[in-house]
Amino acid sequence: MTRLEQQINFILEIDKIKKISRQTYLADGSRPENDAEHSWHLATMCFLLKEYANEEFDVLHTIEMVLIHDMIEIDAGDTYAYDPEANKSKRERELKAADRIFNLLPPDQAEYVRRLWDEFEEGDTPEARFANTLDKIQPLLLNDASGGTAWKSHGVHLAQILKRNEKTPKGSESLWEYCKPILKENIEKGNIIEN
Amino acid sequence: MTRLEQQINFILEIDKIKKISRQTYLADGSRPENDAEHSWHLATMCFLLKEYANEEFDVLHTIEMVLIHDMIEIDAGDTYAYDPEANKSKRERELKAADRIFNLLPPDQAEYVRRLWDEFEEGDTPEARFANTLDKIQPLLLNDASGGTAWKSHGVHLAQILKRNEKTPKGSESLWEYCKPILKENIEKGNIIEN
């Protein structure tokens, strides 16, 4: 296979993330969104909301990170954030997926994309911190817009959301501040359980 | 409304492109893809295939362009490339859509995104040329992978494809060269009509 054939092969393989369904519903509540739609949304939010990042960061690098961050779910599936059993095996399943999927690319790009994904998972750079913040607030905004469907169907408690969002302010204090009253409203509406 | 409220309002409005169906099918042929999935695919291809561009170009600028290029379809709908009637009113419908949708953003960002879209439509910069090339080859690759479903269902002729792809080599000669044998194979398979 030529280099370009390998790249096109990868580009067709990742088409599969269009079929990986998430727990979050579209804003209109009509159906769950998928990983490709979610990644497009994060990439777009990244350049439109960059002014709210706590730190200077590289926008292109962050967009690349969010574009690839869910590709491992082609093999590993979407693990619901509030499912403790599934989360036990998550890391192992995802590492195996990363090995197979990223290595469809030519070696230099396989390594580049793997490093991007590791950086996202580790969350230790300004780029990864902002990417993680976007990855947390996008479903929160959609859950709110869709009437809390995903929260209600799983009986989600505020404490679970706060635990999951411990690091969200690290990428952007302002975006996390924006979300707080949304959580409050959804408690009042009975979409999120307070205790 | 605060600046951030305006931005979030826009981010929720553009969620609608997840429901704008295209004529192209997913690689596995199971269903048509939508505009959000298509835009994610182009953005990802942009950074993975940048080495094939004819000219030096700004990758971030091009990714921003492909992320926003179909947002006008929220109001204007997806106009099938090979539908001459619909294409007559396309420009007018899209300009009206751009005015409404982009102006949901704060003025500086509304202007920025409008300029990005105009640049894409005009196709006169290295960034717009490469973005347009990606926008043409992505459905071609998916049509091929899915067994030519979209070509067959519309009875598409080679001459129509070549006319539509007149400018595709301007962004990348190599990517267009890669597509030529694919077209040939699909003629042989009876998916594309030769004359």
Interface residues (C-beta under 8 A of the other chain):
Chain A: L4 Q7 I8 F10 I11 L12 I14 D15 K16 K18 K19 L26 A27 D28 S30 E33 N34 A36 E37 S39 W40 H41 A43 T44 M45 F47 L48 L49 Y52 V59 L60 I63 E64 L67 I68 L105 Q109 L141 L142 A145 S174 Y178
Chain B: L4 Q7 I8 F10 I11 L12 I14 D15 K16 K18 K19 L26 A27 D28 S30 E33 N34 A36 E37 S39 W40 H41 A43 T44 M45 F47 L48 L49 Y52 V59 L60 I63 E64 L67 I68 L105 Q109 L141 L142 A145 S174 Y178
